Amino acid sequence: MPLVKAKIRAGHSPDPDDAFMFYALSHRKIDTGGITFAHVIEDIERLNARAFRSELEVTALSAFTFFQVADKYALMPCGASIGRNYGPILIAKDSVYPKELEGKKIAVPGLHTTAYLVLRLFLGNFREVVVPFDRIMEAVAKKEADAGLLIHEGQLTYGQAGFKKVADLGEWFYERTKLPLPLGVDAIRKNLGRDVMRKVTKILRMSVEYALKHRLEALEYAMKFGRGMEPSAADEFVGMYVNEDTVRMGKKAKDGLRILQEAAKKNGLLKDSKKIEFVEM
């Protein structure tokens, strides 16, 4: 690969899985050649908003948002958070059937998140209440919403907090498609040019591989973003979303992405289906 120099702002969320995969990059554990990185750490819905404005050269973003900005960004075939028969959790204070929530208020972590898209496919008729992802259980407990849609570590901790699972949307997606559910992806701006796109993607893959090979030190760093999670829970959560699927997005994950895009378009949740372009490695 030719020598390529560039300054890259890389956006990712303040969560254990993102922190884990970006650990080597943020701590200069790998050789980045002529590429320098500045890390932008923000909530995923803020990163989604920045992606609509094409602000960052590299960014983590929701798959739902990526569908809408695929003309400006190419998908990096690494760094994705993919649910294999698991995903965002719909919870309530008491046990209810999904149909009982039709027309009710549901707290969601953002209107551009993949979790929101899949909930619309799953339930259809409900009134969304947009709440920061780390306040969703609180919103349900305070009866600001009848149910809540959990992403990040809330998928593991809701039971301890006294909530009941209504549905696992990743499980529902798998039952319907027999495919994994791509939730978050990493993308790079196309106007950087092919050489920079390829080199930056290679560096990100190296960062993920380093973290998986040096799990304990990367996990120790990731725990700082766990919002009080026990080490065992943080390890489990990272294992769910940083694995071989994160190193290399395979055919089934790509098929899941395509099926999700088609379903969004068919159900009127996407205006058009922009062509998904992957960075060639």
C-alpha positions as CSV (number, residue, x, y, z in Angstrom):
1,M,0.0,0.0,0.0
2,P,1.5,3.4,-1.0
3,L,2.4,5.9,1.7
4,V,-0.7,7.9,2.5
5,K,-1.0,10.9,4.9
6,A,-4.2,12.2,6.3
7,K,-5.8,13.7,9.4
8,I,-8.9,11.7,10.4
9,R,-11.5,12.6,12.9
10,A,-13.0,9.3,14.1
11,G,-16.4,9.4,15.9
12,H,-17.5,6.6,18.2
13,S,-19.8,6.3,21.1
14,P,-18.9,6.3,24.9
15,D,-19.7,2.6,25.3
16,P,-17.6,-0.4,26.3
17,D,-17.8,-2.1,22.9
18,D,-16.6,1.0,20.9
19,A,-14.0,1.8,23.5
20,F,-12.7,-1.8,23.3
21,M,-12.3,-1.8,19.5
22,F,-10.8,1.7,19.4
23,Y,-8.4,1.0,22.3
24,A,-5.3,0.2,20.3
25,L,-5.9,3.2,18.1
26,S,-6.5,5.7,20.9
27,H,-3.4,4.4,22.9
28,R,-1.1,4.2,19.9
29,K,-0.6,0.5,20.1
30,I,-0.5,0.1,16.4
31,D,1.4,1.8,13.5
32,T,-0.8,4.2,11.7
33,G,1.8,5.3,9.2
34,G,1.1,8.8,7.9
35,I,-2.5,8.8,9.3
36,T,-3.2,10.8,12.5
37,F,-6.4,10.3,14.4
38,A,-8.5,12.6,16.6
39,H,-11.2,10.8,18.5
40,V,-14.7,12.3,18.8
41,I,-16.7,10.5,21.5
42,E,-20.4,11.2,21.4
43,D,-23.7,9.5,21.9
44,I,-24.7,7.5,18.8
45,E,-27.7,9.7,18.0
46,R,-25.4,12.8,17.9
47,L,-23.0,10.9,15.7
48,N,-26.0,10.0,13.4
49,A,-26.8,13.7,13.2
50,R,-23.2,14.6,12.3
51,A,-23.3,11.9,9.6
52,F,-26.2,13.6,8.0
53,R,-24.0,16.7,7.7
54,S,-21.0,14.6,6.6
55,E,-18.9,16.3,9.3
56,L,-16.6,13.5,10.3
57,E,-14.2,11.6,8.1
58,V,-14.8,8.3,9.9
59,T,-17.8,7.6,12.2
60,A,-19.7,4.9,14.0
61,L,-23.3,5.3,13.1
62,S,-26.6,3.4,13.1
63,A,-27.2,1.1,10.2
64,F,-30.5,3.0,9.7
65,T,-28.7,6.3,9.4
66,F,-26.1,4.8,7.1
67,F,-28.8,3.8,4.6
68,Q,-29.7,7.5,4.3
69,V,-26.1,8.8,3.9
70,A,-24.7,6.0,1.7
71,D,-24.2,8.4,-1.1
72,K,-21.6,10.3,1.0
73,Y,-20.1,7.4,3.1
74,A,-18.7,4.0,2.2
75,L,-19.2,1.1,4.7
76,M,-16.1,-0.2,6.3
77,P,-16.2,-4.0,6.4
78,C,-15.0,-4.0,10.0
79,G,-16.0,-2.3,13.2
80,A,-19.7,-3.3,13.0
81,S,-21.9,-4.3,15.9
82,I,-23.9,-7.3,14.8
83,G,-26.5,-9.2,16.8
84,R,-26.7,-12.9,16.1
85,N,-30.1,-13.8,17.4
86,Y,-30.0,-10.9,19.9
87,G,-30.3,-7.2,19.8
88,P,-32.2,-4.2,21.3
89,I,-34.6,-5.2,24.1
90,L,-38.1,-3.9,24.5
91,I,-38.9,-3.7,28.2
92,A,-41.8,-2.8,30.5
93,K,-42.3,-2.5,34.2
94,D,-44.8,-5.4,34.1
95,S,-45.2,-8.5,31.9
96,V,-47.2,-7.5,28.8
97,Y,-47.7,-8.9,25.3
98,P,-46.3,-6.8,22.4
99,K,-49.7,-6.2,21.0
100,E,-50.8,-4.5,24.3
101,L,-48.2,-1.8,23.5
102,E,-49.9,-0.7,20.2
103,G,-50.7,3.0,20.4
104,K,-48.8,3.3,23.7
105,K,-45.8,5.5,24.5
106,I,-42.5,3.9,24.1
107,A,-39.2,5.5,25.1
108,V,-36.6,5.1,22.2
109,P,-33.0,6.2,22.1
110,G,-33.3,8.2,18.9
111,L,-35.3,8.3,15.6
112,H,-32.3,7.5,13.5
113,T,-31.1,4.4,15.5
114,T,-31.4,0.9,14.0
115,A,-33.2,0.0,17.2
116,Y,-36.0,2.4,16.4
117,L,-36.2,1.2,12.8
118,V,-36.6,-2.4,13.9
119,L,-39.2,-1.5,16.5
120,R,-41.2,0.2,13.8
121,L,-41.0,-3.0,11.7
122,F,-41.9,-5.1,14.8
123,L,-44.7,-3.1,16.3
124,G,-45.6,-0.4,13.8
125,N,-48.2,1.6,15.7
126,F,-46.8,3.3,18.8
127,R,-46.0,6.8,20.1
128,E,-42.3,7.4,20.4
129,V,-40.8,9.3,23.3
130,V,-37.2,10.2,22.5
131,V,-35.0,9.8,25.6
132,P,-31.2,9.5,26.0
133,F,-30.3,5.8,25.9
134,D,-29.1,5.8,29.5
135,R,-32.4,7.3,30.8
136,I,-34.8,4.9,29.2
137,M,-35.3,2.6,32.2
138,E,-35.8,5.7,34.4
139,A,-38.4,7.1,31.9
140,V,-40.4,3.8,32.2
141,A,-40.0,3.7,36.0
142,K,-41.3,7.3,36.2
143,K,-44.2,6.4,33.8
144,E,-43.1,8.9,31.2
145,A,-43.5,5.9,28.8
146,D,-45.3,2.6,28.9
147,A,-42.3,0.7,27.7
148,G,-38.7,1.3,26.7
149,L,-36.3,0.2,24.0
150,L,-32.8,-0.6,25.4
151,I,-29.5,-0.5,23.6
152,H,-26.0,-0.8,24.9
153,E,-25.5,-2.3,28.3
154,G,-29.1,-2.0,29.3
155,Q,-29.7,-5.2,27.3
156,L,-27.9,-7.0,30.1
157,T,-28.9,-5.1,33.2
158,Y,-32.7,-4.5,32.8
159,G,-33.6,-7.6,34.8
160,Q,-31.6,-6.6,37.8
161,A,-33.3,-3.2,37.7
162,G,-36.7,-4.9,38.0
163,F,-38.0,-4.7,34.4
164,K,-39.6,-7.4,32.2
165,K,-38.6,-8.3,28.7
166,V,-41.4,-7.8,26.1
167,A,-39.3,-8.8,23.1
168,D,-35.7,-9.1,21.8
169,L,-35.7,-7.4,18.4
170,G,-32.6,-9.2,17.3
171,E,-34.2,-12.5,18.1
172,W,-37.4,-11.5,16.2
173,F,-35.3,-10.4,13.2
174,Y,-33.5,-13.7,13.1
175,E,-36.7,-15.7,13.4
176,R,-38.0,-13.9,10.3
177,T,-34.9,-13.9,8.2
178,K,-32.4,-16.4,9.6
179,L,-29.9,-13.6,9.4
180,P,-27.9,-11.5,11.9
181,L,-29.0,-8.0,12.6
182,P,-26.4,-5.3,11.8
183,L,-27.0,-2.5,14.4
184,G,-24.1,-0.1,14.3
185,V,-21.5,0.2,11.5
186,D,-18.4,2.2,10.8
187,A,-18.3,4.3,7.7
188,I,-15.8,6.6,5.9
189,R,-16.3,9.6,3.7
190,K,-16.0,8.8,0.0
191,N,-14.4,12.1,-0.8
192,L,-11.2,11.0,1.0
193,G,-10.2,8.9,-2.0
194,R,-9.7,5.2,-2.4
195,D,-6.2,5.0,-1.0
196,V,-7.0,6.8,2.3
197,M,-10.3,4.8,2.6
198,R,-8.4,1.5,2.3
199,K,-5.6,2.5,4.6
200,V,-7.9,3.8,7.4
201,T,-10.1,0.7,7.1
202,K,-7.0,-1.5,7.5
203,I,-5.9,0.5,10.6
204,L,-9.3,0.1,12.2
205,R,-9.3,-3.6,11.6
206,M,-5.8,-3.8,13.1
207,S,-7.2,-2.0,16.2
208,V,-10.0,-4.5,16.6
209,E,-7.6,-7.4,16.1
210,Y,-5.2,-6.0,18.7
211,A,-8.0,-5.6,21.3
212,L,-9.2,-9.2,20.8
213,K,-5.6,-10.5,21.1
214,H,-5.0,-8.3,24.2
215,R,-8.4,-8.7,25.7
216,L,-7.6,-7.9,29.4
217,E,-5.9,-4.6,28.8
218,A,-8.5,-3.5,26.2
219,L,-11.3,-4.5,28.6
220,E,-9.8,-2.6,31.5
221,Y,-9.9,0.5,29.3
222,A,-13.4,-0.3,28.1
223,M,-14.7,-0.6,31.7
224,K,-14.2,3.1,32.1
225,F,-17.2,3.5,29.7
226,G,-19.4,0.9,31.4
227,R,-21.4,3.2,33.7
228,G,-21.0,1.0,36.7
229,M,-21.1,-2.4,35.0
230,E,-19.6,-5.3,36.7
231,P,-16.5,-6.6,35.0
232,S,-18.2,-9.9,34.1
233,A,-21.1,-8.0,32.5
234,A,-18.8,-5.7,30.6
235,D,-16.9,-8.7,29.3
236,E,-20.1,-10.4,28.2
237,F,-21.3,-7.2,26.5
238,V,-18.1,-6.7,24.6
239,G,-18.1,-10.3,23.6
240,M,-21.6,-9.8,22.1
241,Y,-20.6,-7.0,19.9
242,V,-16.8,-7.2,19.3
243,N,-15.9,-10.5,17.7
244,E,-15.1,-12.1,14.4
245,D,-18.1,-10.3,12.8
246,T,-16.4,-7.0,13.9
247,V,-13.1,-8.0,12.4
248,R,-14.7,-8.9,9.1
249,M,-18.3,-8.5,8.1
250,G,-19.3,-11.7,6.4
251,K,-21.9,-12.6,3.8
252,K,-24.7,-13.3,6.2
253,A,-24.3,-9.9,8.0
254,K,-24.2,-8.2,4.6
255,D,-27.4,-10.0,3.6
256,G,-29.0,-8.9,6.9
257,L,-28.0,-5.3,6.1
258,R,-29.6,-5.6,2.6
259,I,-32.8,-7.2,4.0
260,L,-33.1,-4.5,6.6
261,Q,-32.7,-1.8,4.0
262,E,-35.3,-3.4,1.8
263,A,-37.8,-3.8,4.7
264,A,-37.3,-0.1,5.7
265,K,-38.0,1.0,2.1
266,K,-41.0,-1.3,1.8
267,N,-42.6,-0.1,5.0
268,G,-42.1,3.6,4.1
269,L,-39.4,4.2,6.6
270,L,-36.8,5.0,3.9
271,K,-37.5,7.3,1.0
272,D,-35.1,5.5,-1.3
273,S,-32.5,2.7,-1.3
274,K,-29.1,4.2,-1.8
275,K,-26.5,1.7,-3.1
276,I,-24.3,0.4,-0.3
277,E,-20.6,0.7,-1.3
278,F,-18.1,-1.3,0.8
279,V,-14.4,-0.2,1.1
280,E,-12.4,-2.8,-0.9
281,M,-9.7,-4.4,1.2
